[in-house]
C-alpha cells in the first residue's frame, strides 16, 4: 500500500460519488502526477499485477492484504470468484474487448471449479494470500479523465489519462475523431472502467453513481440503489425510527 497516495485517491473517489468534479480533479492531481512519474506509483500491464503481484505492483494504492502461514490472515480460494456450481461465474461479454486487449484473458469464462485468471493466485491448503485491490492507479486515472470530461470536453489531460490505460492494455488511443463529443468520451470512459476494473467490486457502484442503473437494470426498484442498514446496527440505537433506508 502506498500511504502517501491513499487518502487523496480515496477522497477523490468520494468526490466523484458526490459529483463534485472540480474537487475531485484537485484532489486526484497529486496522485496522477505521481503515477506519471512512475517512481512509487505507475500503471503496469494487468498480467504483472494479477494474480500474484499485488503485494509489489506499483499499480496498487490501497488493498485488503492477506497472509499465509497458519495465522488466520489468508482467504479461502473459493471466495475469489471460484466456480462451484458448474455454470460460468464470469458473465462479462468477451465481445466487449477489442482485438489485442491484454486484459481479456484474465476475465475469460471459466469451467467447473475454476477461478478466472485475474484471481487464480497461488494456493496452499485451499487458501491464498493474494490481496484484494480497493483502489489502483488505473482507477485513479479513469476517475481523473471522467471528472475532466464532465467539467469540460476536449481537455488534453483527459485524453492523456484514458489513453494511458488503453496503451497499457495494448490498444490504440482515443482521439477527438473517435470520441467527438462529451457524451462519446463519457461512454468510452465508462467502458474502460468496466473492462479495466472487472471483478474488482467497482461495477455496481459505478452503475449507481453514474445514473446508469435504470437503463442497465430497468426492472430493479430504484430504492435498491442503496443497501439496507443492518438491523443489528439499528438495534444499538435508542430511537430506532428513521434509520432504515426507504424501501426496506
ROSE-4610 file (N, C-alpha, C; in Angstrom, 1 decimal, always signed):
// ROSE-4610
residu = [X/X/X/X/X/X/X/X/X/X/X/X/X/X/X/X/X/X/X/X/X/X/X/X/X/X/X/X/X/X/X/X/X/X/X/X/X/X/X/X/X/X/X/X/X/X/X/X/X/X/X/X/X/X/X/X/X/X/X/X/X/X/X/X/X/X/X/X/X/X/X/X/X/X/X/X/X/X/X/X/X/X/X/X/X/X/X/X/X/X/X/X/X/X/X/X/X/X/X/X/X/X/X/X/X/X/X/X/X/X/X/X/X/X/X/X/X/X/X/X/X/X/X/X/X/X/X/X/X/X/X/X/X/X/X/X/X/X/X/X/X/X/X/X/X/X/X/X/X/X/X/X/X/X/X/X/X/X/X/X/X/X/X/X/X/X/X/X/X/X/X/X/X/X/X/X/X/X/X/X/X/X/X/X/X/X/X/X/X/X/X/X/X/X/X/X/X/X/X/X/X/X/X/X/X/X/X/X/X/X/X/X/X/X/X/X/X/X/X/X/X/X/X/X/X/X/X/X/X/X/X/X/X/X/X/X/X/X/X/X/X/X/X/X/X/X/X/X/X/X/X/X/X/X/X/X/X/X/X/X/X/X/X/X/X/X/X/X/X/X/X/X/X/X/X/X/X/X/X/X/X/X/X/X/X/X/X/X/X/X/X/X/X/X/X/X/X/X/X/X/X/X/X/X/X/X/X/X/X/X/X/X/X/X/X/X/X/X/X/X/X/X/X/X/X/X/X/X/X/X/X/X/X/X/X/X/X/X/X/X/X/X/X/X/X/X/X/X/X/X/X/X/X/X/X/X/X/X/X/X/X/X/X/X/X/X/X/X/X/X/X/X/X/X/X/X/X/X/X/X/X/X/X/X/X/X/X/X/X/X/X/X/X/X/X/X/X/X/X/X/X/X/X/X/X/X/X/X/X/X/X/X/X/X/X/X/X/X/X/X/X/X/X/X/X/X/X/X/X/X/X/X/X/X/X/X/X/X/X/X/X/X/X/X/X/X/X/X/X/X/X/X/X/X/X/X/X/X/X/X/X/X/X/X/X/X/X/X/X/X/X/X/X/X/X/X/X/X/X/X/X/X/X/X/X/X/X/X/X/X/X/X/X/X/X/X/X/X/X/X/X/X/X/X/X/X/X/X/X/X/X/X/X/X/X/X/X/X/X/X/X/X/X/X/X/X/X/X/X/X/X/X/X/X/X/X/X/X/X/X/X/X/X/X/X/X/X/X/X/X/X/X/X/X/X/X/X/X/X/X/X/X/X/X/X/X/X/X/X/X/X/X/X/X/X/X/X/X/X/X/X/X/X/X/X/X/X/X/X/X/X/X/X/X/X/X/X/X/X/X/X/X/X/X/X/X/X/X/X/X/X/X/X/X/X/X/X/X/X/X/X/X/X/X/X/X/X/X/X/X/X/X/X/X/X/X/X/X/X/X/X/X/X/X/X/X/X/X/X/X/X/X/X/X/X/X/X/X/X/X/X/X/X/X/X/X/X/X/X/X/X/X/X/X/X/X/X/X/X/X/X/X/X/X/X/X/X/X/X/X/X/X/X/X/X/X/X/X/X/X/X/X/X/X/X/X/X/X/X/X/X/X/X/X/X/X/X/X/X/X/X/X/X/X/X/X/X/X/X/X/X/X/X/X/X/X/X/X/X/X/X/X/X/X]
num = [1/1/1/2/2/2/3/3/3/4/4/4/5/5/5/6/6/6/7/7/7/8/8/8/9/9/9/10/10/10/11/11/11/12/12/12/13/13/13/14/14/14/15/15/15/16/16/16/17/17/17/18/18/18/19/19/19/20/20/20/21/21/21/22/22/22/23/23/23/24/24/24/25/25/25/26/26/26/27/27/27/28/28/28/29/29/29/30/30/30/31/31/31/32/32/32/33/33/33/34/34/34/35/35/35/36/36/36/37/37/37/38/38/38/39/39/39/40/40/40/41/41/41/42/42/42/43/43/43/44/44/44/45/45/45/46/46/46/47/47/47/48/48/48/49/49/49/50/50/50/51/51/51/52/52/52/53/53/53/54/54/54/55/55/55/56/56/56/57/57/57/58/58/58/59/59/59/60/60/60/61/61/61/62/62/62/63/63/63/64/64/64/65/65/65/66/66/66/67/67/67/68/68/68/69/69/69/70/70/70/71/71/71/72/72/72/73/73/73/74/74/74/75/75/75/76/76/76/77/77/77/78/78/78/79/79/79/80/80/80/81/81/81/82/82/82/83/83/83/84/84/84/85/85/85/86/86/86/87/87/87/88/88/88/89/89/89/90/90/90/91/91/91/92/92/92/93/93/93/94/94/94/95/95/95/96/96/96/97/97/97/98/98/98/99/99/99/100/100/100/101/101/101/102/102/102/103/103/103/104/104/104/105/105/105/106/106/106/107/107/107/108/108/108/109/109/109/110/110/110/111/111/111/112/112/112/113/113/113/114/114/114/115/115/115/116/116/116/117/117/117/118/118/118/119/119/119/120/120/120/121/121/121/122/122/122/123/123/123/124/124/124/125/125/125/126/126/126/127/127/127/128/128/128/129/129/129/130/130/130/131/131/131/132/132/132/133/133/133/134/134/134/135/135/135/136/136/136/137/137/137/138/138/138/139/139/139/140/140/140/141/141/141/142/142/142/143/143/143/144/144/144/145/145/145/146/146/146/147/147/147/148/148/148/149/149/149/150/150/150/151/151/151/152/152/152/153/153/153/154/154/154/155/155/155/156/156/156/157/157/157/158/158/158/159/159/159/160/160/160/161/161/161/162/162/162/163/163/163/164/164/164/165/165/165/166/166/166/167/167/167/168/168/168/169/169/169/170/170/170/171/171/171/172/172/172/173/173/173/174/174/174/175/175/175/176/176/176/177/177/177/178/178/178/179/179/179/180/180/180/181/181/181/182/182/182/183/183/183/184/184/184/185/185/185/186/186/186/187/187/187/188/188/188/189/189/189/190/190/190/191/191/191/192/192/192/193/193/193/194/194/194/195/195/195/196/196/196/197/197/197/198/198/198/199/199/199/200/200/200/201/201/201/202/202/202/203/203/203/204/204/204/205/205/205/206/206/206/207/207/207/208/208/208/209/209/209/210/210/210/211/211/211/212/212/212/213/213/213/214/214/214/215/215/215/216/216/216/217/217/217/218/218/218/219/219/219/220/220/220/221/221/221/222/222/222/223/223/223/224/224/224/225/225/225/226/226/226/227/227/227/228/228/228/229/229/229/230/230/230/231/231/231/232/232/232/233/233/233/234/234/234/235/235/235/236/236/236/237/237/237/238/238/238/239/239/239/240/240/240/241/241/241/242/242/242/243/243/243/244/244/244/245/245/245/246/246/246/247/247/247/248/248/248]
x = [+0.8/+0.0/+0.9/+0.5/+1.3/+0.6/+1.1/+0.4/+0.2/+1.2/+1.1/-0.1/-0.5/-1.5/-2.9/-2.9/-4.2/-5.3/-5.1/-6.2/-6.6/-5.7/-6.2/-7.0/-6.5/-7.1/-8.5/-8.7/-10.0/-10.9/-10.4/-11.2/-11.7/-10.8/-11.2/-12.3/-12.3/-13.4/-14.7/-14.6/-15.8/-16.4/-15.5/-16.0/-16.7/-16.2/-16.9/-18.3/-18.5/-19.8/-20.7/-20.1/-20.9/-21.0/-20.4/-20.4/-19.8/-18.8/-18.1/-16.8/-16.9/-15.8/-14.6/-14.9/-13.8/-12.9/-13.5/-12.8/-12.1/-12.7/-12.1/-10.8/-10.9/-9.7/-8.6/-8.8/-7.8/-7.2/-8.1/-7.6/-6.8/-7.2/-6.6/-5.3/-5.1/-4.0/-2.6/-2.4/-1.0/-0.8/-1.9/-1.7/-1.4/-2.2/-2.0/-0.5/+0.0/+1.3/+2.3/+2.1/+3.0/+2.9/+1.7/+1.6/+2.4/+2.3/+3.0/+4.5/+5.0/+6.4/+6.9/+6.1/+6.4/+7.4/+7.7/+8.7/+8.1/+7.1/+6.5/+5.1/+4.5/+3.2/+3.4/+2.6/+2.6/+1.6/+1.1/+0.2/+1.1/+0.8/+1.6/+0.6/+1.0/+0.1/-0.6/-1.9/-2.6/-2.0/-1.4/-0.8/+0.4/+1.0/+2.0/+1.5/+0.3/-0.3/-1.1/-1.9/-2.7/-2.1/-2.3/-2.9/-2.0/-0.7/+0.2/+1.2/+0.9/+1.9/+1.3/+0.2/-0.5/+0.3/+1.1/+1.8/+3.0/+3.4/+4.5/+4.3/+3.1/+2.8/+2.7/+3.3/+3.2/+1.8/+1.0/-0.4/-1.3/-1.0/-1.8/-1.6/-2.6/-2.5/-3.0/-4.1/-4.7/-5.3/-5.1/-5.7/-6.0/-6.8/-7.0/-6.0/-5.1/-4.0/-4.2/-3.7/-3.9/-2.5/-2.3/-1.1/-1.3/-0.4/-0.4/+0.4/+0.4/+1.3/+0.6/-0.7/-1.4/-1.7/-1.7/-2.0/-3.4/-4.2/-5.6/-5.8/-4.8/-5.0/-4.9/-5.2/-5.3/-6.8/-7.1/-8.5/-8.7/-9.9/-10.2/-10.3/-9.7/-9.7/-11.1/-12.1/-13.4/-14.1/-13.5/-14.1/-13.6/-12.7/-12.2/-12.8/-14.2/-14.9/-14.8/-14.5/-14.3/-15.7/-15.7/-16.9/-17.2/-18.3/-18.6/-19.8/-20.6/-21.9/-21.9/-20.8/-20.8/-21.2/-21.7/-22.0/-21.0/-20.9/-19.9/-20.2/-19.2/-19.4/-19.0/-18.4/-17.9/-18.9/-19.6/-20.6/-20.2/-19.1/-18.6/-18.5/-19.2/-19.2/-17.8/-17.2/-15.9/-15.8/-17.0/-17.1/-16.8/-16.9/-16.7/-15.2/-14.3/-12.9/-12.5/-11.7/-11.1/-10.0/-9.7/-8.6/-7.3/-6.6/-5.3/-5.3/-6.5/-6.6/-6.1/-5.0/-4.3/-5.0/-6.2/-7.0/-8.0/-8.2/-9.3/-9.2/-8.0/-7.8/-8.0/-7.8/-7.9/-9.3/-10.3/-11.7/-12.4/-11.8/-12.4/-13.3/-14.4/-15.3/-14.5/-14.9/-14.2/-15.0/-14.3/-15.0/-15.4/-15.9/-16.3/-15.2/-15.3/-14.3/-13.1/-13.2/-12.0/-12.3/-11.2/-11.3/-10.8/-11.3/-10.8/-9.3/-8.6/-7.2/-6.8/-7.7/-7.4/-7.2/-7.9/-7.8/-7.3/-6.7/-6.2/-4.8/-4.7/-3.5/-3.0/-1.7/-1.2/-1.9/-2.2/-3.0/-2.2/-2.3/-1.8/-2.9/-3.2/-4.3/-5.6/-5.9/-7.1/-7.2/-6.1/-6.0/-5.0/-5.3/-4.4/-4.1/-2.9/-2.5/-2.6/-3.1/-3.2/-4.2/-3.8/-4.6/-5.8/-6.7/-7.9/-7.8/-7.6/-7.4/-8.7/-8.4/-9.5/-9.4/-8.2/-8.1/-6.7/-6.7/-5.4/-5.1/-3.9/-3.5/-4.5/-4.8/-5.7/-7.0/-7.5/-8.8/-8.7/-7.6/-7.4/-7.4/-6.7/-6.6/-7.9/-8.7/-10.0/-11.0/-10.9/-11.7/-11.3/-10.0/-9.5/-10.0/-9.9/-10.4/-11.9/-12.6/-14.1/-14.4/-13.7/-14.0/-13.7/-12.5/-12.1/-13.2/-13.6/-14.6/-16.0/-16.4/-17.6/-17.5/-16.3/-16.1/-16.1/-15.4/-15.3/-14.7/-15.5/-15.0/-13.8/-12.9/-11.8/-10.5/-10.5/-9.3/-8.2/-7.0/-6.0/-5.6/-5.6/-5.3/-6.2/-7.5/-8.5/-8.1/-7.8/-7.4/-6.1/-5.2/-3.9/-4.1/-5.0/-5.3/-6.0/-7.0/-7.7/-6.8/-6.0/-5.1/-4.0/-3.6/-2.6/-3.1/-4.3/-4.9/-5.0/-5.5/-5.6/-4.3/-3.3/-1.9/-1.4/-1.6/-1.2/-1.9/-3.1/-3.8/-3.5/-2.6/-2.2/-3.2/-3.9/-4.9/-4.5/-5.1/-4.9/-5.5/-5.1/-5.5/-6.8/-7.6/-8.7/-8.4/-9.1/-8.8/-10.2/-10.1/-11.3/-12.1/-11.5/-12.2/-13.0/-12.4/-13.1/-14.1/-13.8/-14.7/-15.0/-15.9/-16.0/-16.8/-17.4/-18.0/-18.0/-18.6/-18.6/-19.3/-20.4/-21.1/-20.4/-19.7/-18.9/-17.7/-17.1/-15.9/-16.4/-17.6/-18.1/-18.4/-19.0/-19.3/-18.0/-17.0/-15.7/-15.0/-15.1/-14.5/-15.3/-16.6/-17.4/-17.0/-16.8/-16.5/-15.1/-14.1/-12.8/-12.8/-13.7/-13.8/-14.4/-15.3/-16.0/-14.9/-14.1/-13.1/-11.9/-11.4/-10.1/-10.3/-11.5/-11.7/-12.7/-12.8/-13.7/-13.3/-14.3/-14.2/-13.5/-13.4/-12.8/-13.8/-15.1/-16.2/-16.4/-16.2/-16.5/-17.7/-18.0/-19.1/-20.4/-20.9/-22.2/-22.2/-21.2/-21.1/-20.9/-20.2/-20.1/-21.5/-22.2/-23.6/-24.5/-24.4/-25.3/-24.9/-23.6/-23.1/-23.2/-23.2/-23.3/-24.7/-25.7/-27.1/-27.4/-26.6/-26.9/-27.9/-28.2/-29.0/-30.3/-31.1/-32.4/-32.3/-31.2/-31.0/-30.5/-29.5/-28.9/-29.8/-30.5/-31.3/-32.7/-33.5/-34.8/-35.8/-35.7/-36.7/-36.3/-35.2/-34.8/-35.3/-36.1/-36.6/-35.6/-35.9/-34.9/-34.3/-35.1/-34.6/-33.4/-33.3/-32.2/-30.8/-30.8/-29.5/-28.7/-29.4/-28.8/-29.0/-28.0/-28.2/-29.0/-29.6/-30.3/-29.3/-29.7/-28.9/-29.1/-28.0/-28.1/-29.0/-30.0/-30.9/-30.1/-29.1/-28.3/-27.8/-27.4/-26.9/-28.0/-29.2/-30.3/-30.7/-30.6/-30.9/-30.1/-28.9/-28.0/-28.3/-29.4/-29.7/-31.0/-31.0/-32.1/-33.4/-33.4/-34.6/-34.3/-35.0/-34.8/-35.5/-36.4/-37.2/-36.3/-36.6/-36.0/-34.6/-34.1/-32.7/-32.6/-33.7/-33.6/-33.9/-33.1/-33.3/-34.7/-35.2/-36.6/-36.6/-37.7/-38.0/-37.7/-37.0/-36.6/-37.4]
y = [-1.2/+0.0/+1.2/+2.2/+3.5/+4.5/+4.7/+5.5/+7.0/+7.6/+9.0/+9.2/+8.2/+8.4/+7.9/+7.2/+6.5/+7.5/+8.5/+9.4/+10.3/+10.9/+11.7/+10.8/+9.6/+8.7/+8.3/+8.0/+7.6/+8.8/+9.9/+11.1/+11.5/+11.4/+11.7/+10.8/+9.6/+8.7/+9.1/+9.6/+10.1/+11.3/+12.2/+13.4/+13.0/+11.9/+11.5/+11.0/+10.4/+10.0/+11.2/+12.2/+13.5/+14.3/+13.9/+14.7/+16.0/+16.1/+17.4/+17.2/+17.4/+17.1/+18.0/+19.3/+20.2/+19.8/+19.4/+19.0/+17.7/+16.8/+15.5/+15.7/+16.6/+16.9/+17.4/+18.4/+19.0/+17.9/+17.1/+16.0/+14.9/+14.6/+13.5/+13.9/+15.2/+15.6/+15.2/+15.3/+14.9/+13.4/+12.6/+11.2/+10.9/+11.6/+11.4/+11.8/+12.9/+13.3/+12.3/+11.7/+10.6/+9.4/+9.1/+7.9/+8.1/+9.3/+9.6/+9.6/+10.0/+10.0/+8.6/+7.6/+6.2/+5.8/+6.6/+6.2/+5.2/+5.7/+4.8/+4.2/+5.0/+4.6/+4.5/+3.6/+3.5/+2.5/+2.7/+1.7/+0.7/-0.6/-1.7/-2.6/-3.5/-4.4/-5.3/-5.5/-6.2/-7.6/-8.2/-9.5/-9.4/-8.3/-8.1/-8.0/-7.4/-7.2/-8.5/-9.0/-10.1/-11.4/-12.6/-12.7/-12.6/-12.7/-12.9/-11.7/-10.6/-9.5/-8.3/-8.5/-7.3/-6.8/-7.6/-7.1/-6.2/-6.3/-5.5/-4.5/-4.7/-3.9/-2.4/-1.5/-0.1/+0.4/-0.5/-0.1/+0.0/-0.8/-0.9/+0.3/+1.1/+2.2/+1.7/+1.0/+0.5/-0.8/-1.8/-3.1/-3.7/-4.7/-5.6/-6.7/-6.7/-7.6/-8.9/-10.0/-11.3/-12.0/-12.9/-13.6/-15.0/-15.9/-17.3/-17.6/-18.8/-19.2/-19.7/-20.0/-20.5/-19.5/-18.2/-17.2/-16.6/-17.2/-16.8/-15.5/-15.1/-13.9/-14.2/-15.4/-15.7/-15.7/-16.1/-16.1/-17.4/-18.0/-19.3/-19.0/-19.8/-19.5/-19.6/-20.2/-20.2/-18.9/-18.0/-16.6/-15.7/-16.2/-15.4/-15.8/-15.6/-15.9/-17.3/-18.2/-19.6/-20.2/-20.9/-21.5/-22.8/-22.9/-24.1/-24.8/-24.2/-24.7/-25.4/-25.3/-25.9/-25.0/-23.8/-22.8/-21.7/-21.0/-19.9/-18.8/-18.4/-17.3/-16.0/-16.0/-14.8/-14.5/-13.4/-13.1/-11.9/-11.3/-10.2/-10.6/-10.0/-10.5/-10.3/-11.3/-11.2/-10.3/-10.2/-9.3/-7.8/-7.5/-6.1/-5.7/-6.7/-6.4/-6.2/-5.2/-5.0/-6.1/-6.3/-7.2/-6.7/-7.6/-7.2/-6.8/-6.7/-6.2/-7.3/-7.0/-8.0/-8.2/-7.5/-7.8/-8.9/-9.2/-10.2/-11.5/-12.1/-13.5/-13.6/-12.5/-12.5/-12.7/-12.4/-12.5/-13.4/-14.3/-15.2/-16.2/-16.7/-17.6/-18.8/-19.3/-20.5/-21.7/-22.8/-24.1/-24.5/-25.6/-26.0/-26.1/-25.4/-25.4/-24.5/-23.7/-22.9/-21.4/-20.7/-19.3/-18.5/-17.3/-16.5/-16.2/-16.0/-15.8/-14.6/-13.6/-12.5/-12.8/-13.8/-14.2/-15.6/-16.2/-17.5/-17.5/-17.0/-16.9/-18.3/-18.3/-19.5/-19.8/-21.1/-21.5/-22.6/-22.6/-23.7/-24.1/-25.4/-26.0/-25.2/-24.9/-24.2/-22.8/-22.2/-20.8/-20.0/-18.8/-17.9/-16.6/-16.1/-14.9/-13.6/-13.8/-12.7/-11.7/-10.4/-9.3/-9.0/-8.2/-7.7/-6.2/-5.7/-4.3/-3.5/-2.3/-1.4/-0.2/+0.3/+1.4/+1.2/+1.3/+1.2/+2.5/+2.6/+3.7/+3.9/+2.7/+2.7/+3.3/+3.0/+3.5/+5.1/+5.5/+7.0/+7.7/+7.2/+7.9/+7.9/+6.9/+6.9/+7.8/+7.9/+8.9/+10.3/+10.5/+11.8/+12.2/+11.3/+11.5/+11.8/+11.1/+11.3/+12.6/+13.0/+14.3/+15.5/+15.4/+16.4/+16.6/+15.4/+15.5/+16.1/+15.8/+16.3/+17.8/+18.3/+19.7/+20.4/+19.8/+20.5/+19.5/+19.2/+18.2/+18.8/+17.9/+18.3/+18.5/+18.4/+18.6/+17.6/+18.0/+17.1/+16.2/+16.7/+15.8/+14.7/+14.9/+13.8/+12.7/+13.1/+12.1/+11.4/+12.2/+11.6/+10.5/+10.8/+9.8/+8.5/+8.6/+7.4/+6.7/+7.4/+6.7/+6.0/+6.5/+5.8/+4.4/+4.3/+3.0/+2.1/+2.7/+1.9/+1.5/+2.3/+1.9/+0.8/+0.9/-0.1/-1.5/-1.4/-2.7/-3.1/-2.4/-2.8/-2.3/-1.2/-0.7/+0.6/+1.0/+2.3/+3.4/+4.6/+5.7/+6.3/+6.9/+7.7/+9.1/+9.6/+11.0/+11.7/+13.0/+13.8/+13.3/+12.5/+11.9/+10.7/+9.9/+8.6/+8.9/+9.9/+10.3/+11.8/+12.2/+13.6/+14.5/+14.1/+15.0/+14.4/+15.2/+14.9/+13.5/+13.3/+12.1/+10.8/+11.0/+9.9/+9.6/+10.6/+10.4/+9.8/+10.2/+9.6/+8.1/+7.8/+6.4/+5.6/+6.1/+5.4/+5.2/+6.2/+6.0/+5.0/+5.0/+4.0/+2.6/+2.5/+1.1/+0.7/+1.7/+1.3/+0.9/+1.6/+1.2/-0.2/-0.5/-1.8/-2.9/-2.7/-3.7/-3.7/-2.5/-2.4/-2.9/-2.6/-2.9/-4.1/-4.9/-6.1/-7.0/-7.4/-8.4/-7.7/-6.4/-5.8/-5.0/-5.4/-4.9/-3.4/-2.9/-1.5/-1.3/-2.3/-2.2/-1.7/-2.3/-1.9/-0.4/+0.0/+1.3/+2.3/+1.9/+2.8/+3.0/+1.9/+2.0/+2.9/+2.8/+3.6/+5.1/+5.4/+6.8/+7.5/+6.8/+7.5/+7.5/+7.0/+7.1/+6.1/+5.0/+4.1/+3.0/+2.9/+1.8/+1.6/+2.7/+2.5/+1.9/+2.1/+1.6/+0.2/-0.1/-1.4/-2.4/-1.9/-2.8/-2.1/-2.1/-1.4/-2.0/-3.3/-4.0/-3.9/-3.4/-3.3/-2.0/-2.1/-0.9/+0.1/+1.4/+2.5/+2.5/+2.0/+2.1/+1.2/+0.2/-0.8/-0.2/+1.1/+1.7/+1.8/+1.8/+1.8/+0.4/+0.0/-1.2/-0.9/-1.9/-1.7/-1.5/-0.7/-0.6/-1.9/-2.6/-3.8/-3.7/-4.5/-4.4/-4.4/-5.2/-5.3/-3.9/-3.1/-1.7/-0.8/-1.0/-0.2/-0.5/-1.8/-2.2/-1.6/-1.1/-0.5/+1.0/+1.5/+2.9/+3.0/+4.0/+4.1/+4.4/+5.5/+5.8/+5.2/+4.1/+3.3/+3.8/+4.8/+5.3/+6.1/+5.9/+6.8/+6.4/+5.3/+4.9/+4.0/+3.3/+2.4/+3.1/+2.7/+3.3/+3.0/+3.9/+3.7/+2.5/+1.7/+0.5/-0.7/-0.7/-1.9/-2.0]
z = [+0.0/+0.0/+0.0/-0.8/-0.9/+0.0/+1.2/+2.2/+1.7/+1.1/+0.7/-0.3/-1.0/-2.0/-1.6/-0.5/-0.2/+0.0/+0.9/+1.3/+0.1/-0.7/-1.9/-2.9/-3.1/-4.0/-3.6/-2.3/-1.8/-1.7/-1.3/-1.2/-2.6/-3.6/-5.0/-5.4/-5.0/-5.4/-4.7/-3.4/-2.7/-3.4/-3.9/-4.6/-5.9/-6.5/-7.7/-7.5/-6.3/-5.9/-5.7/-5.2/-4.9/-6.1/-7.2/-8.5/-8.3/-7.4/-7.2/-8.0/-9.3/-10.2/-10.1/-9.8/-9.6/-8.4/-7.3/-6.1/-6.4/-7.1/-7.5/-8.3/-9.2/-10.1/-9.2/-8.3/-7.5/-6.5/-6.0/-5.0/-5.7/-6.9/-7.6/-8.3/-8.6/-9.4/-8.8/-7.5/-7.0/-7.2/-7.1/-7.3/-8.8/-9.7/-11.1/-11.5/-10.9/-11.2/-10.8/-9.6/-9.1/-10.0/-10.5/-11.4/-12.7/-13.3/-14.5/-14.2/-13.1/-12.7/-12.7/-12.2/-12.3/-11.2/-10.2/-9.2/-8.2/-7.4/-6.4/-6.9/-7.8/-8.4/-9.9/-10.5/-12.0/-12.4/-13.7/-14.2/-14.9/-14.8/-15.4/-16.0/-16.9/-17.5/-16.4/-16.5/-15.5/-15.2/-16.2/-16.1/-15.1/-14.9/-14.0/-12.5/-12.4/-11.1/-10.7/-11.6/-11.3/-11.9/-11.2/-9.9/-8.7/-8.9/-7.8/-7.5/-8.2/-8.0/-7.2/-6.6/-5.9/-4.7/-4.1/-2.9/-3.3/-4.6/-5.0/-6.2/-6.8/-8.0/-7.7/-8.5/-8.4/-8.7/-9.3/-9.7/-8.4/-7.4/-6.2/-5.3/-5.0/-4.0/-2.6/-2.6/-1.3/-1.6/-0.7/-0.9/+0.5/+0.4/+1.6/+1.5/+2.6/+2.5/+3.3/+2.7/+3.3/+3.4/+4.4/+4.6/+4.8/+4.3/+4.6/+5.8/+6.3/+7.3/+8.6/+8.5/+9.7/+10.7/+10.4/+11.4/+11.2/+10.4/+10.2/+9.4/+8.6/+7.8/+6.3/+5.9/+4.5/+4.1/+2.9/+2.4/+1.7/+1.9/+1.2/-0.3/-1.1/-2.6/-3.2/-2.5/-3.0/-3.0/-2.2/-2.1/-3.3/-4.1/-5.2/-6.5/-6.6/-7.8/-8.3/-7.5/-7.9/-8.3/-9.4/-9.9/-9.1/-8.4/-7.6/-8.0/-9.0/-9.4/-10.7/-11.5/-12.8/-13.9/-13.6/-14.6/-14.6/-15.6/-15.7/-14.6/-13.9/-12.9/-13.6/-14.7/-15.3/-16.5/-16.4/-17.4/-18.2/-18.0/-18.8/-20.3/-21.2/-22.6/-23.2/-23.7/-24.3/-25.5/-26.1/-27.3/-27.0/-25.7/-25.3/-25.5/-25.5/-25.6/-27.1/-27.3/-28.7/-28.9/-30.2/-30.6/-30.0/-29.4/-28.8/-27.4/-26.8/-25.4/-24.4/-23.8/-22.9/-21.6/-21.4/-20.2/-20.3/-21.6/-21.9/-21.3/-21.3/-20.8/-19.3/-18.6/-17.2/-16.7/-17.5/-17.1/-18.1/-18.7/-19.6/-18.8/-19.4/-18.8/-18.3/-17.1/-16.5/-16.5/-16.4/-16.3/-14.8/-14.6/-13.3/-12.3/-11.2/-10.2/-10.4/-11.5/-11.8/-11.4/-11.1/-10.9/-12.1/-12.4/-13.5/-13.3/-14.4/-14.3/-13.4/-13.3/-12.5/-11.0/-10.6/-9.1/-8.9/-9.9/-9.8/-9.2/-8.0/-7.3/-6.7/-6.3/-5.7/-4.5/-4.3/-3.1/-2.3/-1.0/-0.2/+0.7/+0.7/+1.5/+1.4/+0.1/-0.3/+0.2/+0.5/+1.0/+0.1/-0.1/-0.9/-0.1/-0.4/+0.3/-0.6/-1.8/-2.7/-2.2/-2.4/-1.8/-2.7/-2.2/-2.9/-3.1/-4.4/-4.6/-4.2/-3.6/-3.3/-4.2/-4.5/-5.5/-6.1/-7.4/-8.2/-9.0/-9.4/-10.3/-11.5/-12.1/-13.3/-12.9/-11.7/-11.3/-11.1/-10.6/-10.4/-11.7/-12.7/-14.0/-14.7/-14.6/-15.2/-14.5/-13.2/-12.4/-12.8/-13.0/-13.4/-14.8/-15.7/-17.1/-17.1/-16.3/-16.2/-15.7/-14.6/-13.9/-14.9/-15.6/-16.5/-17.6/-18.1/-19.2/-18.7/-17.5/-17.0/-16.8/-16.6/-16.4/-17.7/-18.7/-20.0/-21.0/-22.0/-23.0/-23.8/-24.2/-25.1/-24.3/-23.0/-22.2/-22.6/-23.0/-23.4/-22.3/-21.0/-19.9/-19.7/-20.1/-20.0/-21.0/-22.2/-23.3/-22.8/-22.2/-21.8/-20.8/-19.8/-18.7/-19.3/-20.1/-20.5/-21.5/-22.3/-23.3/-22.6/-21.4/-20.7/-20.3/-20.0/-19.7/-20.9/-22.0/-23.3/-23.8/-23.8/-24.2/-23.4/-22.1/-21.1/-21.4/-22.0/-22.3/-23.8/-24.5/-25.8/-26.9/-26.6/-27.6/-28.2/-29.3/-29.9/-29.0/-29.2/-28.4/-28.9/-28.0/-28.4/-28.8/-29.8/-30.2/-30.3/-30.7/-30.9/-32.1/-32.9/-34.1/-33.6/-32.8/-32.4/-31.2/-30.5/-29.4/-29.5/-30.4/-30.9/-30.0/-28.9/-28.0/-26.6/-25.7/-24.3/-24.0/-24.6/-24.4/-24.9/-26.0/-26.6/-25.7/-25.2/-24.3/-23.0/-22.5/-21.2/-21.4/-22.5/-22.8/-22.9/-23.5/-23.6/-22.3/-21.4/-20.0/-19.2/-19.3/-18.6/-19.1/-20.4/-20.9/-20.4/-20.4/-19.9/-18.4/-17.6/-16.2/-16.1/-16.9/-16.9/-17.2/-18.1/-18.5/-17.7/-17.4/-16.6/-15.1/-14.6/-13.1/-13.0/-14.0/-14.0/-12.8/-12.0/-10.9/-9.7/-9.7/-8.5/-7.7/-7.8/-7.0/-7.2/-8.4/-8.7/-9.5/-10.3/-11.3/-10.8/-9.7/-9.2/-8.8/-8.1/-7.6/-8.7/-9.8/-10.9/-11.6/-11.7/-12.3/-11.5/-10.2/-9.4/-9.4/-9.2/-9.1/-10.4/-11.6/-12.9/-13.4/-12.7/-13.1/-14.2/-14.4/-15.4/-15.0/-13.7/-13.2/-13.9/-14.1/-14.7/-16.1/-16.8/-18.2/-18.1/-17.3/-17.2/-16.5/-15.4/-14.6/-14.5/-15.6/-15.6/-14.7/-14.4/-13.6/-12.1/-11.7/-10.3/-9.7/-8.6/-8.0/-7.6/-7.8/-7.6/-6.2/-5.2/-3.8/-3.5/-4.4/-4.2/-4.7/-5.1/-5.3/-4.0/-2.9/-1.5/-0.9/-0.1/+0.7/+1.9/+2.5/+3.8/+4.9/+5.9/+7.1/+7.9/+8.3/+9.1/+10.3/+10.5/+11.6/+13.0/+13.0/+14.3/+14.7/+13.7/+13.9/+14.4/+13.8/+14.2/+15.7/+16.0/+17.4/+18.4/+18.0/+19.0/+19.3/+18.6/+18.7/+19.6/+20.5/+21.4/+20.6/+19.8/+19.0/+17.6/+17.3/+16.1/+14.9/+15.0/+13.9/+12.9/+11.7/+10.6/+10.2/+10.7/+10.4/+9.2/+8.9/+7.8/+6.4/+5.4/+4.1/+3.5/+2.8/+2.2/+1.4/+1.5/+0.7/+1.5/+2.6/+3.3/+4.6]
